[in-house]
Amino acid sequence: MEESKAFRLGGKDYVLSKRRVEQSMEDLVPLPLGKYRVRVNDTDFPPKQVIAESLGKELTAFTTMDATRILTALGFEIQSTSEKREPARNKSEILFEQYLALSGLLDVRFEPQFPAINQKPDFLVTLPDKRALLFEVKEFRATAEDFRSGGGAYDPYVHIREKIDQGREKFKPFKDFCCCLVLFNDGKPLVDLSWQMVYGAMLGNLGFRFHVDQDELKGNRPAEQTLTTGGKMVRYRDGVPVQPQNQTISAILALSFLPVGRVRFDAYIDELEEKRKQQVGVEEYTALIEELRGTERDTSLLQLRAVLHENPYAKEGLAFPKELCRGPYDERYGVKDGKIQCLYAGKGIQNLPAKNLRNYR
């Protein structure tokens, strides 16, 4: 299925796919290149020309930054036309750079160099008040091994904890910076970046606490979910947490595409079935998918968003800024009243049907 992306340009909402862009540029002669170029159908074009042709807009109606933001989201690689080529970015780095731009963070340096330090984090972001943030982006990619048949135990935290270890090594020389580890799953099976799994990797495996009546030796209250051992932000001795560790990592940000069209489509099907008191048949279901393309219930409609997980043991004075990761589809989790809770959910999230959203969160 062709994957479309939603975006806003000049106060209007658009939906565009990579294939549609390629079709729009067939047999066209490129305009003179400026500072940047993008390769479409084996031809280099100025990014603005590509977006102008794809959307039927005038070149003066938007900026080069707008064009590059949209094209990178669709999977095109933007390159500098100067002799000095910029460092190559992988998919997760391109998407994170797009997320920063959408969040209004424009003072961004990729792979910055620091005097007398060999390590180069992926991004240095400077806020308007001159605070500096470092981001290291880690991507999960599928391998042939992931699809081989076989059994065995499954550890839902192992891959996330490996990335935390890698982030810790990268951030070692930057103990005076607010550092954030960014995770993105590019189709690797059995990697769950839900907030429960991320916090399990950070603070301890998820478990259950049972309340027992000591006199009658029977349960008198339902089990409560709790965190046990193995967390990367806590040091243990004989299975008992003794002190925090990895405090340089102020937060972990999970970057993902939320299938907002699918959530709305599922809610619509539920409404039809509730009204009719019977299930929607396969043929009608398939027909509705086609009929609703280009609407807010288009099942291919995705929304780039971030879910931030605060480290409650972050170094004093280096907590992740409260004003960031507050987009319409973003969420933010942290400790409040002694429990891990959702501290922020954007209006876009709040407006989606909670019952259907639960399946994709």
Secondary structure as UniProt FT lines:
FT   STRAND          4..9
FT   TURN            10..11
FT   STRAND          12..17
FT   HELIX           18..24
FT   TURN            25..27
FT   STRAND          36..40
FT   TURN            41..42
FT   STRAND          43..45
FT   HELIX           47..55
FT   HELIX           59..61
FT   HELIX           64..73
FT   TURN            74..75
FT   STRAND          78..80
FT   HELIX           91..102
FT   TURN            103..104
FT   STRAND          108..110
FT   TURN            115..116
FT   STRAND          123..126
FT   TURN            128..129
FT   STRAND          132..141
FT   HELIX           144..147
FT   TURN            156..157
FT   HELIX           158..171
FT   TURN            172..173
FT   TURN            175..176
FT   STRAND          178..186
FT   TURN            189..190
FT   HELIX           195..203
FT   STRAND          206..213
FT   TURN            214..217
FT   STRAND          218..227
FT   TURN            232..233
FT   STRAND          234..237
FT   TURN            238..239
FT   STRAND          240..244
FT   TURN            247..248
FT   STRAND          249..258
FT   HELIX           260..276
FT   HELIX           282..291
FT   TURN            292..294
FT   TURN            296..297
FT   TURN            299..300
FT   STRAND          301..310
FT   TURN            312..313
FT   TURN            316..317
FT   TURN            322..323
FT   TURN            328..329
FT   STRAND          331..336
FT   TURN            337..338
FT   STRAND          339..345
FT   HELIX           347..350
FT   HELIX           354..357
FT   TURN            358..360
//
